[in-house]
Amino acid sequence: MTERFRSCDLDRILGRNTVISTSMTEYPNLFSPLQAGAFSLKHRVIMAPLTRMRSALPGDVPRALNVEYYRQRASEGGLIVSEATQISLQGKGYPGAPGIHTDAQVEGWQAVTEAVHAKGGQILLQLWHVGRNSHSSLHPDDGLPVAPSAIAPRIGKALTADFQQADYETPRALELTELPGIVEQYRAAAIRAQAAGFDGVEIHGANGYLLDQFLEDGTNHRTDAYGGPIENRARLLLQVMDAVIGVWGAERVGVRLSPYGHFGDMQDSDPVALFGYVLQQLSARSVAYAHLVEPRVGNAGADVPIDETAKRTARIFRDAFAGVLISAGGYAAEEAERTIAGGYADAVAFGRLFIANPDLPERFRSGAPLKWPDRASFYGGTEVGYTDYPSLETADR
Ligand SMILES: Cc1cc2nc3c(=O)[nH]c(=O)nc-3n(C[C@H](O)[C@H](O)[C@H](O)COP(=O)(O)O)c2cc1C
């Protein structure tokens, strides 16, 4: 079990001066209501999407353990964004990550959404195609991962079907004729998400996965209508948005983006122009929210200090987006409060703190101590490091 978390630990881990408050009046903005599209939030402490790789195998089906995990993290009027969920087997990149392309998966997710709703919470499904960040052992007939262009990530490792690290394979560049099929996979997944009882969906356009690979020119070297100028590189994301909006309505669709993010060996020659255009297009579609990942945090939760020199995307892109902006990455309550009060974001999503503090909003509200999660149990495994972090209520028993 993790150690008791103290404010000085957060200072050390996040690399800045953070004071854990003990007053419940400290965060008036964080605890004020917010309307994000059709989502009525009673507070602005959002649970960020977190891959935990604990679905039932084979089949990538959410199971009772996952129901309990989400139930613990639901709160009255709170918003949860689910772990990234593959729209197809081709879009799978990690063993144990859940899917939303079979009836069994829909049934598994139904139990999750019912548990969250029973506590008065709302939950969105994050729709995911990993593109090149995958391994052939995860695919039918050992097919190669697919990507906009045949370029492998130069850093990091793939995970095989049996949870082993392996070098990335050079992906197969998608044919132009295959792209409408990918849009259809997103549409079908959005329909299944409705059947599973979700409140809406978040399109995962961040962190170096397929849609981000199309957006950024480090990974997209195509010369057809989906490569070259920004309008072309944004085409797939916007077609996916339109397909999913057609299913749910724009007020129940959000999108996650990571300008300046390097996870997955990503780079773009002009992030301001690229993401400025994308956010302007998303504004025109009146989506429920845009969710920006700050590049100051390391790869998928590595306990590295915050990079204080990194660009602040919420500040750079705030004016480019007309709707509700959610910011994520390296926040504790104080900075979240300051960020909302300063007008840089409307809400903040918390990742690692939600792993170790299932009742995070209540802890922020009451000034209760926080725990820091054990990275060794982030991905795969049992209830250890997953559903055994106590809430204030269970700790008192
Ligand atoms: C274990 C783990 C799994 C993650 N899985 C996802 C994911 O499925 N989808 C996603 O968009 N981001 C994912 N992220 C990124 C988080 O949503 C979040 O942006 C990141 O942890 C930074 O926020 P934090 O400093 O509050 O933890 C993951 C991060 C961690 C630590």
The ligand as an SDF file (V2000), in Angstrom:
LIG
                    3D

 31 33  0  0  0  0  0  0  0  0999 V2000
   -1.8100    5.4530  -15.3750 C   0  0  0  0  0  0  0  0  0  0  0  0
   -2.1450    6.5090  -16.3830 C   0  0  0  0  0  0  0  0  0  0  0  0
   -2.9790    6.1900  -17.4430 C   0  0  0  0  0  0  0  0  0  0  0  0
   -3.3730    7.1710  -18.3590 C   0  0  0  0  0  0  0  0  0  0  0  0
   -4.2590    6.8470  -19.3510 N   0  0  0  0  0  0  0  0  0  0  0  0
   -4.7510    7.8080  -20.1640 C   0  0  0  0  0  0  0  0  0  0  0  0
   -5.7980    7.5230  -21.0860 C   0  0  0  0  0  0  0  0  0  0  0  0
   -6.3270    6.4020  -21.1570 O   0  0  0  0  0  0  0  0  0  0  0  0
   -6.2250    8.5310  -21.8900 N   0  0  0  0  0  0  0  0  0  0  0  0
   -5.6870    9.7970  -21.8290 C   0  0  0  0  0  0  0  0  0  0  0  0
   -6.1190   10.6840  -22.5760 O   0  0  0  0  0  0  0  0  0  0  0  0
   -4.7100   10.0950  -20.9350 N   0  0  0  0  0  0  0  0  0  0  0  0
   -4.2550    9.1470  -20.0910 C   0  0  0  0  0  0  0  0  0  0  0  0
   -3.3120    9.4610  -19.1350 N   0  0  0  0  0  0  0  0  0  0  0  0
   -2.9560   10.8710  -18.9130 C   0  0  0  0  0  0  0  0  0  0  0  0
   -3.8360   11.4640  -17.7950 C   0  0  0  0  0  0  0  0  0  0  0  0
   -5.1940   11.5690  -18.2130 O   0  0  0  0  0  0  0  0  0  0  0  0
   -3.3660   12.8630  -17.3620 C   0  0  0  0  0  0  0  0  0  0  0  0
   -3.4120   13.7320  -18.4550 O   0  0  0  0  0  0  0  0  0  0  0  0
   -1.9430   12.7910  -16.7940 C   0  0  0  0  0  0  0  0  0  0  0  0
   -1.8510   11.7860  -15.7950 O   0  0  0  0  0  0  0  0  0  0  0  0
   -1.5200   14.1190  -16.1660 C   0  0  0  0  0  0  0  0  0  0  0  0
   -2.4110   14.4940  -15.1370 O   0  0  0  0  0  0  0  0  0  0  0  0
   -2.0080   14.3330  -13.5740 P   0  0  0  0  0  0  0  0  0  0  0  0
   -0.7680   15.1320  -13.3640 O   0  0  0  0  0  0  0  0  0  0  0  0
   -3.2180   14.8930  -12.8440 O   0  0  0  0  0  0  0  0  0  0  0  0
   -1.7930   12.8820  -13.3050 O   0  0  0  0  0  0  0  0  0  0  0  0
   -2.8720    8.4840  -18.2320 C   0  0  0  0  0  0  0  0  0  0  0  0
   -2.0020    8.7860  -17.1820 C   0  0  0  0  0  0  0  0  0  0  0  0
   -1.6550    7.8250  -16.2610 C   0  0  0  0  0  0  0  0  0  0  0  0
   -0.7900    8.1950  -15.1090 C   0  0  0  0  0  0  0  0  0  0  0  0
  1  2  1  0
  2  3  1  0
  2 30  2  0
  3  4  2  0
  4  5  1  0
  4 28  1  0
  5  6  2  0
  6  7  1  0
  6 13  1  0
  7  8  2  0
  7  9  1  0
  9 10  1  0
 10 11  2  0
 10 12  1  0
 12 13  2  0
 13 14  1  0
 14 15  1  0
 14 28  1  0
 15 16  1  0
 16 17  1  0
 16 18  1  0
 18 19  1  0
 18 20  1  0
 20 21  1  0
 20 22  1  0
 22 23  1  0
 23 24  1  0
 24 25  2  0
 24 26  1  0
 24 27  1  0
 28 29  2  0
 29 30  1  0
 30 31  1  0
M  END
$$$$
